[in-house]
Amino acid sequence: MASGVDARLLKSTKFPPEFSQKVDMQKVNVQVIKKWIANRISDILGNEDDVVIELCFNLVEGVRHPDVKALQIQLTGFLEKETAAFCKELWNLLLSAQASPQGVPKELLEAKKLELMQEKVCEESMTC
């Protein structure tokens, strides 16, 4: 599947230690992760690039246990210097999601709670 260039890059690239942990996508709420992926890639690129977003979706949800190292190699041409940080953030969210009973990363749940609390404070004080 990987070309010779990809195989060389896989061997020569230093990956974070968490990349050695497997993720079981059957334990992950894929819709939540896909929304995060689409938003994050759009933030990085400065626009919504459906091709890159779909590529990432396919690499993540195409198999039960995605290969984050191959994902990082595949996305490097599109996300360039942001690729390693994006993949590390994504992988940490996936690891968190598979450990959660709802399949949703606790980081995203906390962020949503904070957002809702801020909206409530804003509505109560009418200072928005």
PyMOL commands that set and color helices and strands:
alter all, ss='L'
color gray80, all
select helices_A, chain A and resi 4-12+17-20+25-27+30-45+50-61+68-99+106-125
alter helices_A, ss='H'
color red, helices_A
deselect
rebuild
show_as cartoon
